[in-house]
Amino acid sequence: MSSLSSVDPQIAELVKAEERRQADTVKLIASENYVSKAVLEATGTVLTNKYSEGYAGKRYYEGQQVIDQIETLAIDRAKSLFGVNHANVQPYSGSPANLAVYMAFLNPGDTVMGMGLPFGGHLTHGWSVSATGKWFNPVRYGVRKDTGRVDMDEVREIALRERPKLIFCGGTAIPRTIDFPAFAEIAREVGAVLAADIAHIAGLVAGGAHPSPVGHADVISTTTHKTLRGPRGAMLMATSDEHATALNKAVFPGLQGGPHNHTTAAIAVALKEASTDEFKAYARQVVLNAQALAEELKGRGFDLVSGGTDNHLILFDLTPKGIGGKPAAQALDRAGLETNYNTVPFDTRKPFDPSGIRIGTAGVTSRGMGVAEMRQIGAWIDQVVTALAKGEDEAEHVIGRVHAEVLELTSQFPAPGL
Ligand SMILES: *Cc1c(COP(=O)(O)O)cnc(C)c1O
């Protein structure tokens, strides 16, 4: 980064500081990961200089000899990795990708059904503060109080009553397998388009560690930067020509201008990496690690939503530990354990100060950590939370000790790309 350092030393220093922070921290944020050096290099290329509104072979600017090849490669790799007929790699991120699904199949005021945000759904699945909840008519499903899992009979009941034109399955804090065939049957029954939002689990689907929505969902939406381990971006996939045409029109010219070609190239690189046997092993290990961490936490008296995990994600309620999610997440961060506070289903506290914490194993698994390290991390989480519940003084001492041990661990597991 010699040019950056001389042109803008302030930003260069801050980038270095963030790199150090990432190296020294145990990243447990379920939506994050570490991309490879190759993905980073593709992101920082001259491709950012080029405008290419339109699609390969039908652009509104000249000079697309190279960009067309890059975008076509990314599309072909997405199609072959996920086994779909069509892919659009232009959405700027997951939220705009989902907005394109509405634009493709709904008119303002039409009914959309999605999982409620407090139950693990995403803002863009029709939550009230989102454009998708303001401009469309949202109806919501949740999870059962006794199981913490989606009740497909309830989903069917709501769908039959409300007749949504679009149904979203998937979400942002769901620790369990999504039953794509059951959602597809309900969508068929009510004549709705089924969109599977696999933003969180795309890497697991690609690696064969979670069932695929292909053959069940009409549309598949995903970010590329979570378990899939690519740059910040998104993709929309479809099986039928008709759905694909509608999605393409919605992305451009419906919602976006020029695609971010440097991101497209980095997505292509990530998709190539995700098609290797090494990545399949990674996806399997992500799940094994999450299950090991879940077992450790359960053994230490943590209340896990749904009692465990099938994927990379664990959501736990800190009420039995006598402390809120926010102070716990802040204390864990000071100990070098990076998490986020999160609502839990049927939360009695406010969204900005909820009862739970969400963690995931995509990042730590990318660093090569395994089951033994997960047990250690579970013990640290317990030690910090338990000390915090006893008071600040007790907590300071424990946080200091855990932080030193975290630095020892992170130094043994260098993160990719750093
Ligand atoms: C992360 C996420 C999104 C949105 O992605 P952004 O890139 O943050 O806009 C959409 N849907 C789900 C389920 C997600 O987890």
The ligand as an SDF file (V2000), in Angstrom:
LIG
                    3D

 15 15  0  0  0  0  0  0  0  0999 V2000
  -27.0510  -10.1500    5.1340 C   0  0  0  0  0  0  0  0  0  0  0  0
  -28.4030  -10.4330    4.6310 C   0  0  0  0  0  0  0  0  0  0  0  0
  -29.0190   -9.6350    3.6530 C   0  0  0  0  0  0  0  0  0  0  0  0
  -28.5170   -8.2780    3.2370 C   0  0  0  0  0  0  0  0  0  0  0  0
  -27.2720   -8.1540    2.8410 O   0  0  0  0  0  0  0  0  0  0  0  0
  -26.5230   -6.7290    2.7830 P   0  0  0  0  0  0  0  0  0  0  0  0
  -25.4010   -7.0370    1.8830 O   0  0  0  0  0  0  0  0  0  0  0  0
  -26.1380   -6.4250    4.1980 O   0  0  0  0  0  0  0  0  0  0  0  0
  -27.4720   -5.7230    2.2250 O   0  0  0  0  0  0  0  0  0  0  0  0
  -30.2230  -10.0630    3.1240 C   0  0  0  0  0  0  0  0  0  0  0  0
  -30.8080  -11.1810    3.5500 N   0  0  0  0  0  0  0  0  0  0  0  0
  -30.2780  -11.9530    4.5210 C   0  0  0  0  0  0  0  0  0  0  0  0
  -30.9690  -13.1820    4.9490 C   0  0  0  0  0  0  0  0  0  0  0  0
  -29.0620  -11.5880    5.0970 C   0  0  0  0  0  0  0  0  0  0  0  0
  -28.5540  -12.3440    6.0780 O   0  0  0  0  0  0  0  0  0  0  0  0
  1  2  1  0
  2  3  1  0
  2 14  2  0
  3  4  1  0
  3 10  2  0
  4  5  1  0
  5  6  1  0
  6  7  2  0
  6  8  1  0
  6  9  1  0
 10 11  1  0
 11 12  2  0
 12 13  1  0
 12 14  1  0
 14 15  1  0
M  END
$$$$
